[in-house]
Amino acid sequence: MLPEAVENYFQEISRVLKPGGRCLITWFLLTDERVGNMERAAFMIDKGGKDRVYRVASLEHPENVVGYYEQYVRSAYLIAGLKIIEPIRLGFWGGTQGISGQDIIVAEK
């Protein structure tokens, strides 16, 4: 999903989730460390500009693989009124040991 769709996604989650309800969303989260090790990741094309929002693997098919900078993702949860239940569980895609290929965030309304 690209940023406009992500923002809509969060609006809908916030709308339908009851207070105290939880959601689980998987991501490819980008951090400075992970971006520094990009040779093992697919996110070579920076689409976030100075705002550092996201990177994609393909300009031809940008929604196939999208990685978002962690700061943007945290902000999106906050704006939607969702509290991230720490810790974020990092996936093994970025070279860390994990329980999933993607990063996992559990949040509560």
C-alpha atoms as one frame of an Amber mdcrd trajectory, in Angstrom:
protein
   0.000   0.000   0.000   1.120   3.503  -0.747   0.713   6.342   1.806  -2.770
   7.480   0.745  -4.086   3.926   1.113  -2.275   3.499   4.444  -3.942   6.623
   5.811  -7.363   5.355   4.693  -6.573   1.937   6.203  -5.867   3.550   9.577
  -9.038   5.655   9.425 -11.082   2.502   8.852  -9.331   0.548  11.606  -9.964
   3.389  14.030 -13.591   3.625  12.932 -14.457  -0.061  13.394 -12.264  -0.973
  16.369 -13.986  -0.776  19.748 -12.200   0.927  22.665  -9.760  -1.613  24.075
  -9.813  -3.525  20.786  -6.535  -4.618  19.237  -5.192  -4.917  15.736  -2.142
  -6.663  14.286  -0.524  -5.187  11.187   2.605  -6.391   9.405   5.103  -4.012
   7.844   8.505  -3.702   6.269   9.804  -1.088   8.732  12.780   0.965   7.667
  15.266   2.283  10.204  18.603   4.011   9.666  20.384   0.733  10.422  18.287
  -1.263   7.987  18.599   1.371   5.253  22.358   1.228   5.774  22.224  -2.506
   5.014  20.081  -2.186   1.889  22.173  -4.557  -0.202  20.221  -7.421   1.385
  16.837  -5.715   1.096  14.703  -4.784  -1.881  13.896  -1.194  -0.919  16.339
   0.672  -3.112  14.070   3.399  -4.510  13.432   6.238  -2.063   9.941   7.694
  -2.514   9.700   9.546   0.752  11.829  12.511  -0.182  12.890  14.780   2.643
   9.946  13.523   4.714  11.418  10.001   4.751   8.108   8.254   4.359   8.715
   5.129   2.296  10.789   3.172  -0.229   9.693   0.796  -2.959  11.384  -2.060
  -4.776   9.981  -1.258  -8.226   8.865   1.939  -9.939   6.892  -0.131 -12.437
   4.921  -1.902  -9.683   5.411   0.268  -6.592   2.778  -1.453  -4.441   4.378
  -4.889  -4.782   6.905  -4.204  -2.017   6.726  -1.050   0.112   8.868  -0.303
   3.140   7.908   2.503   5.503  10.155   4.492   7.788   9.369   3.673  11.396
   8.800   7.325  12.364   6.032   7.663   9.738   4.367   4.432  10.888   4.434
   5.460  14.550   2.906   8.812  13.609   0.133   7.115  11.599  -0.852   5.013
  14.624  -0.875   8.081  16.861  -3.015  10.124  14.452  -5.498   7.231  14.241
  -5.793   7.105  18.028  -4.056   3.736  18.299  -1.408   2.918  20.900   1.401
   0.611  19.835   1.904  -2.223  22.298   5.674  -2.407  22.563   7.876  -4.025
  21.568   7.563  -4.011  17.822   8.465  -7.534  16.721  11.049  -7.237  13.967
  10.867  -9.673  11.082  13.775 -11.540   9.598  13.592  -9.670   6.256  15.946
  -7.008   7.629  18.620  -9.388   8.837  17.383  -9.802  12.410  16.039 -12.979
  13.941  12.278 -12.834  14.032   9.102 -14.848  14.215   7.855 -13.618  10.840
   9.164 -12.419   7.522   7.662  -8.995   8.120   7.731  -6.734  11.154   4.693
  -7.034  13.435   2.954  -4.224  15.290   0.108  -4.884  17.706  -1.879  -1.797
  18.690  -4.856  -0.975  20.876  -7.562   1.641  20.568
